[in-house]
Amino acid sequence: MRCVYTDLDGTLLGRHGSLFRDAEGGFSLLQARALEACHRAGAEVVIMSGRREASVACDARMIGQRSYIYEAGCGVVLDGERTLLTGEWLPTDDDTPAERMLAAGICDLLFGHFGERLEWHSPWHADRKLSHLFRGKVDVAEANELLVSEGHRDLRFLDNGAIGQPMAGVDGQTHAYHLVPGGASKGGAVGFHMRARGYAPEECIAIGDSIEDLESASAVGRFFCVANGPANDAGIRELLGRFDNATVTEGAMGDGFYEAVVRTLAEQRG
């Protein structure tokens, strides 16, 4: 194993986004032990997150890594060098892709269509440069059809997993959603990083808890879905069967991350 691509919230991180808490909030060192095992094995660990770059950069630094994927695959940083995977949607001296989408009324289009079922994922939606972040409970295919019908074929609305945050007007589990330009995706960013490093698929695994994370299964040799993913989201339960290299861990969140890493290393040792 040469590389582990991992989601942050609900995967590497436990309750309340802590590296040292499990899914129930108890103190745990399993995530740190798994990171230590990767270090000893010489395996790179690359965060793939929907978070803003500043947040992801801090977490990457905290775990001693110099490469990361941010804003749901819109950007990749490899040893300090940034590459944007947003097609023609690039920052200029005057504005950013996120500002351009706002000015074009694209976010208002989504809010107007879905009403109280969709809102900003406050406060984490602020200060984004390349994409927008929402929460709610909507049909992703319907959102993408709306974008295409309004002439926005180069934008993509994606599901980055269940968050469970109560929301007025929504029954059941809420989700985090991203609006990304240029067909950006976590899977595409993983593939870019692998090519840049010269990693073969069989040398890499990915770990996550959402439908968007699952897309990376097409790039790597094996994908591990931590147990809380399918437990909270019927959508990912349905899609898991389409990937013959996808495995659901017994453990949730950081426990599942530890399980995926240790299991992979043990199998390689024979």
DATAUR-V715291 format. One record per residue. N is the residue number from 1. RES is the residue in three letters. SS is DSSP state (a for helix, b for strand, c for the rest). Layout:
((N | RES | SS) (N | RES | SS))
//
This chain:
((1 | MET | c) (2 | ARG | c) (3 | CYS | b) (4 | VAL | b) (5 | TYR | b) (6 | THR | b) (7 | ASP | c) (8 | LEU | c) (9 | ASP | b) (10 | GLY | c) (11 | THR | c) (12 | LEU | c) (13 | LEU | b) (14 | GLY | c) (15 | ARG | a) (16 | HIS | a) (17 | GLY | a) (18 | SER | c) (19 | LEU | c) (20 | PHE | c) (21 | ARG | b) (22 | ASP | c) (23 | ALA | c) (24 | GLU | c) (25 | GLY | c) (26 | GLY | c) (27 | PHE | b) (28 | SER | c) (29 | LEU | c) (30 | LEU | a) (31 | GLN | a) (32 | ALA | a) (33 | ARG | a) (34 | ALA | a) (35 | LEU | a) (36 | GLU | a) (37 | ALA | a) (38 | CYS | a) (39 | HIS | a) (40 | ARG | a) (41 | ALA | a) (42 | GLY | c) (43 | ALA | c) (44 | GLU | b) (45 | VAL | b) (46 | VAL | b) (47 | ILE | b) (48 | MET | b) (49 | SER | c) (50 | GLY | c) (51 | ARG | c) (52 | ARG | c) (53 | GLU | a) (54 | ALA | a) (55 | SER | a) (56 | VAL | a) (57 | ALA | a) (58 | CYS | a) (59 | ASP | a) (60 | ALA | a) (61 | ARG | a) (62 | MET | a) (63 | ILE | c) (64 | GLY | c) (65 | GLN | c) (66 | ARG | c) (67 | SER | b) (68 | TYR | b) (69 | ILE | b) (70 | TYR | b) (71 | GLU | a) (72 | ALA | a) (73 | GLY | a) (74 | CYS | c) (75 | GLY | b) (76 | VAL | b) (77 | VAL | b) (78 | LEU | b) (79 | ASP | c) (80 | GLY | c) (81 | GLU | b) (82 | ARG | b) (83 | THR | b) (84 | LEU | b) (85 | LEU | c) (86 | THR | c) (87 | GLY | c) (88 | GLU | c) (89 | TRP | c) (90 | LEU | c) (91 | PRO | c) (92 | THR | c) (93 | ASP | c) (94 | ASP | c) (95 | ASP | c) (96 | THR | c) (97 | PRO | a) (98 | ALA | a) (99 | GLU | a) (100 | ARG | a) (101 | MET | a) (102 | LEU | a) (103 | ALA | a) (104 | ALA | c) (105 | GLY | c) (106 | ILE | a) (107 | CYS | a) (108 | ASP | a) (109 | LEU | a) (110 | LEU | a) (111 | PHE | a) (112 | GLY | a) (113 | HIS | a) (114 | PHE | a) (115 | GLY | a) (116 | GLU | a) (117 | ARG | a) (118 | LEU | b) (119 | GLU | b) (120 | TRP | b) (121 | HIS | c) (122 | SER | c) (123 | PRO | c) (124 | TRP | c) (125 | HIS | c) (126 | ALA | c) (127 | ASP | c) (128 | ARG | c) (129 | LYS | c) (130 | LEU | c) (131 | SER | b) (132 | HIS | b) (133 | LEU | b) (134 | PHE | b) (135 | ARG | b) (136 | GLY | b) (137 | LYS | c) (138 | VAL | c) (139 | ASP | c) (140 | VAL | a) (141 | ALA | a) (142 | GLU | a) (143 | ALA | a) (144 | ASN | a) (145 | GLU | a) (146 | LEU | a) (147 | LEU | a) (148 | VAL | a) (149 | SER | a) (150 | GLU | c) (151 | GLY | c) (152 | HIS | c) (153 | ARG | c) (154 | ASP | c) (155 | LEU | b) (156 | ARG | b) (157 | PHE | b) (158 | LEU | b) (159 | ASP | b) (160 | ASN | b) (161 | GLY | b) (162 | ALA | b) (163 | ILE | c) (164 | GLY | c) (165 | GLN | c) (166 | PRO | c) (167 | MET | c) (168 | ALA | c) (169 | GLY | c) (170 | VAL | c) (171 | ASP | c) (172 | GLY | c) (173 | GLN | c) (174 | THR | c) (175 | HIS | b) (176 | ALA | b) (177 | TYR | b) (178 | HIS | b) (179 | LEU | b) (180 | VAL | b) (181 | PRO | b) (182 | GLY | c) (183 | GLY | c) (184 | ALA | c) (185 | SER | c) (186 | LYS | a) (187 | GLY | a) (188 | GLY | a) (189 | ALA | a) (190 | VAL | a) (191 | GLY | a) (192 | PHE | a) (193 | HIS | a) (194 | MET | a) (195 | ARG | a) (196 | ALA | a) (197 | ARG | a) (198 | GLY | c) (199 | TYR | c) (200 | ALA | c) (201 | PRO | a) (202 | GLU | a) (203 | GLU | a) (204 | CYS | b) (205 | ILE | b) (206 | ALA | b) (207 | ILE | b) (208 | GLY | b) (209 | ASP | c) (210 | SER | c) (211 | ILE | a) (212 | GLU | a) (213 | ASP | a) (214 | LEU | a) (215 | GLU | a) (216 | SER | a) (217 | ALA | a) (218 | SER | a) (219 | ALA | c) (220 | VAL | c) (221 | GLY | c) (222 | ARG | b) (223 | PHE | b) (224 | PHE | b) (225 | CYS | b) (226 | VAL | c) (227 | ALA | a) (228 | ASN | a) (229 | GLY | a) (230 | PRO | a) (231 | ALA | a) (232 | ASN | a) (233 | ASP | c) (234 | ALA | a) (235 | GLY | a) (236 | ILE | a) (237 | ARG | a) (238 | GLU | a) (239 | LEU | a) (240 | LEU | a) (241 | GLY | c) (242 | ARG | c) (243 | PHE | c) (244 | ASP | c) (245 | ASN | c) (246 | ALA | b) (247 | THR | b) (248 | VAL | b) (249 | THR | c) (250 | GLU | c) (251 | GLY | c) (252 | ALA | c) (253 | MET | a) (254 | GLY | a) (255 | ASP | a) (256 | GLY | a) (257 | PHE | a) (258 | TYR | a) (259 | GLU | a) (260 | ALA | a) (261 | VAL | a) (262 | VAL | a) (263 | ARG | a) (264 | THR | a) (265 | LEU | a) (266 | ALA | a) (267 | GLU | a) (268 | GLN | a) (269 | ARG | a) (270 | GLY | c))
//
